[in-house]
Amino acid sequence: HFELPTPGIPNDTEGLLEYAQNPVFSHNGGFFSSAISLKLLNPSSDAVTYYTTDGSVPTRTSSEYDYSPIVLDSTTIVRARAFEA
């Protein structure tokens, strides 16, 4: 897998052999009648999880999940992504 696509020309970056596993959300998506405390679980102890609450794709510059619950009390799109060496 190459992070930067180069259609029609050779890849000039080192490829990735594997992906980090996806974080696991403590709640399924949906609508809730009261606030929830969302937790993110990392399947790998070597991975670092980053998340966003605006629907954008998480990157290494997004908020790093510190294992504290994320309190959601209004409609919010949470996306999370794990990064591992």
N, C-alpha and C positions, 0 to 999 in steps of 0.2 A: 504494500500500500504506500502510495506517495501522497503527502499532504497537499502539495501544490500540483495540480494537473498541468501537463504540458502536451496537449493534443498535437500530434503530427511531428513532434520533435523529441529527441532523446531526453530522458529525465536526468537532471544534473544534481540531484540531491540524493541523500541516502534514504532508502526506503525503510518502512517500518515492518517488522515481521509479525507483530501481534497488536491487538487492541487491548486497552485496559477494560475490565468488566464494568458494566453500567452500575451506577449507584442504585440502591433499592430505597424506594420511598415508603415511609411508615403508613401512609394513607393512599388509597387509590384516588384518582382524579374524580371530581364531582362537585356537587353543591352541598354545603353544610349550613345548618341553621344557627350554628354558633361557632366561635373561634376554635381553631385547631392548632395543636403544636406539632408541626411536621418535623420528623427526624429523617436523616439520610444515612443509610448504612453502606459502608464500603466493603465490597466482597473481598478486596485484597488489602492487607495491612500496609502494603508498600505504596498504595495509591493515595493521591490527594484529590479531594473533591472540591469543585468550584460550582457555584450556582448563580442564577440570575432570577429576578422576580419581575422582569419586564418582558419576558417572552423571547429575549435574544439568546443566541447560542453561547453557552459559557466558554470562556477561554481562561488562560492562566492569569489574566489580569482582572477576572471577575472576583466576586466575593468568595473567599475560601471558607468552606464549611468547617466550623470548629467544634462540632459535635454537640452544640447547644441547639435545642429545638428552635425552629423558625415559627414564630407565632403569626398565624394568618387570620385576620378578622374581617377581610373583605375579599372580593374577587381578585385573585392574583394568579398569574401564570408563573409557575416555578419550573425551571429547567436545571438539570444538574448533569455534570460530566466529570468523570474521573480521569486523572492523568497519572501515568506511572512510567518510571524510567525503563 
